[in-house]
Amino acid sequence: MTQIDFYTNVADKLVTACRIVAKAYGLEHRVVIFCADAERAQHIDRLLWSTPPTGFVPHCTASSPLASLTPVIIDHRGDEPVHDELLLNLRDEWPAFFSRFERLIEIVSMEDEDRQRARERYKFYRDRGYEIRTHDLRTTA
């Protein structure tokens, strides 16, 4: 069953996403970053070029011919993920294919609207029997 982690009280979702991805890459995990649209996917792509500041996280889009060889995939379509290890969801809704992944990460900002949408996703996962871990990043900053 998919392990689900919610990271809450995040000041900047995209910066936090890049930090989590960099850490996962350092641990040799394969990651799919699932974005809401092409614009957000491009923003994540730009951020990953400088996260971490002294390193590099190899990444590409899901449509790239190198996708099957690249550890971090940026996707906004969700057609057919190239692997099933770690899914980082940056959409407002739950990904229809999340259960094929070993782990799902949800990032929740401090904005009321984002928190409400995250509560809906949390309830969706919980009501289906998934165990959910929550990490409050405000208390660890």
C-alpha positions, -999 to 999 in steps of 0.1 A, spaced: 0 0 0 12 35 -8 29 54 20 15 89 22 32 119 38 18 154 42 43 182 48 23 211 63 28 247 72 51 253 43 61 289 34 69 282 -3 55 250 -18 78 249 -48 110 256 -29 100 229 -4 93 205 -32 127 211 -47 144 205 -13 125 172 -9 133 161 -44 170 169 -38 170 149 -6 152 120 -24 177 121 -52 206 120 -27 191 89 -13 189 74 -49 151 75 -51 133 81 -84 107 109 -83 78 121 -104 68 157 -97 32 160 -107 23 196 -115 -10 213 -123 1 227 -156 30 234 -180 37 267 -165 43 253 -130 63 224 -145 86 250 -161 89 269 -128 100 237 -110 124 229 -139 141 263 -134 142 259 -96 158 225 -98 187 239 -117 198 257 -85 186 233 -58 207 224 -40 230 255 -46 261 234 -47 248 204 -66 226 192 -94 195 171 -95 192 154 -129 157 160 -142 136 162 -174 100 162 -185 79 131 -188 79 136 -226 117 136 -229 133 107 -247 156 105 -216 127 101 -191 132 64 -185 169 70 -176 164 102 -155 158 100 -118 135 130 -115 106 135 -139 85 167 -141 50 159 -154 18 178 -158 -2 153 -179 -1 121 -158 -5 99 -189 19 71 -180 45 76 -153 78 60 -162 84 46 -127 65 40 -95 87 49 -66 79 84 -53 52 108 -64 52 144 -53 18 159 -59 16 196 -66 -20 196 -78 -51 206 -59 -67 172 -64 -54 136 -57 -37 120 -87 -59 92 -101 -28 69 -104 -12 76 -70 -18 41 -57 7 26 -81 35 45 -63 54 33 -32 52 67 -17 31 99 -22 41 133 -9 17 161 -5 29 197 4 6 221 21 12 258 24 -1 281 51 -28 296 28 -63 289 39 -75 278 4 -46 254 0 -51 240 34 -88 233 27 -79 215 -5 -53 195 13 -79 185 40 -100 171 12 -71 150 -2 -63 139 33 -98 127 39 -99 110 5 -68 90 13 -79 83 49 -113 71 39 -97 45 16 -76 31 44 -42 47 37 -20 54 67 -9 90 66 20 106 83 21 144 89 52 165 92 47 201 104 76 221 89 67 252 108 80 235 140 112 223 124 122 256 108 
